[in-house]
């Protein structure tokens, strides 16, 4: 898809994202322009995330506020009906925009640590302060997270990055190398930790100690699944957050000539957010699951939403 083929709101946002992203890379590594690079990285990522949401539907970037109705009018293509026009538009923050994108675009992996790109931007905008290290980290996060958005929108990265395409590619490779290095270090640490825990135990005693370790409780979010630990081979816990998927499926049962009852279910998917091994203590964050193919969503049993649907129809009446 070409940029000009996008609708008005996502096109404008993605053009802005490209300008800011290239400005960030122009100042990458500069001590004097670190604040400008950091602020540009945060703005670029926020606008790219909003461009993707607006491509799905412009109202997905609306923020709850006293001017919400005006915002919805503008975003839905009716600015002339708004009393405040664009002055009343309030959209979600960069963090919330990224969280929304990560909920609908599996390849967009926005972790808690990635919020630092917006912290660096805010420091630069409010205090004109950013260290070269903070701006470089912000640039790497920006490049890594914009990439899946461009792929999802079928935008050629070369047309987005223009003269900075090779720089963006190099930063992507750097981020991948850093991730591999961080994961390798965690694996080594976990194996050494287990070796220390089992030191001095042999035979039946060693097995008894392992059994104690296996029973250690690990953290849970919404849903837990089990996976083999890549460090020690024992069974670890994949913690997941659960999201409803699609529209409810309704099954009707006729009770009489004009009487019926229904059951409504909605599909659910558990999205991995981390992994923890009770035996060796390996603790992986969301991005670190990818090398072990643990990051894909898991279809789980649907949820009964019959009561919710009934309340909806009752309120509608």
Secondary structure, 3 states (H helix, E strand, C coil): CCHHHCCHHHHHHHHHHHHHHHHHHHCCCCCCCHHHHHHHHHHHHHHHHHHHHHHHCHHHHECCCCCHHHHHHHHCCCHHHCCCHHHHCCECCHHHHHHHHHHHCCCCCCCHHHHHHHHHHHHHHHHCCCCHHHHHHHHHHHHHHHHHHHHHCCCCHHHHHHHHHHHHHHHHHHHHHHHHHHHHHHHHHHHHHHHHHCCCCCHHHHHHHHHHHHCCCCCCCCEEEEEECCCCCCEEEEEEEEEEEEEEEEEEEECCCCCEEEEEEEEEEEEEEEEECCCCCCEEEHHHHHHHCCCCCEEEEEEECHHHHHHHHHHHC
